[in-house]
């Protein structure tokens, strides 16, 4: 996935898949560590994207005099 640009939707979809894997109880301890670390990366990415989008939308609304 290093060749593709990460988007919020891709990160969210991957996070959803990880959650399904974690809920299946079929993950080895080795895989569990890798999946939890990846989930943290994805959550951080999504939170950053949401904060950036919120800031941009707020700036646009302010510019339009709506806020």
Secondary structure, 3 states (H helix, E strand, C coil): CCCCCCCHHHHHHHHHHHHHHHHCCCCCHHHHHHHHHHHHHHHHHHHHHHHHHHHHHHHHHHHCCCC
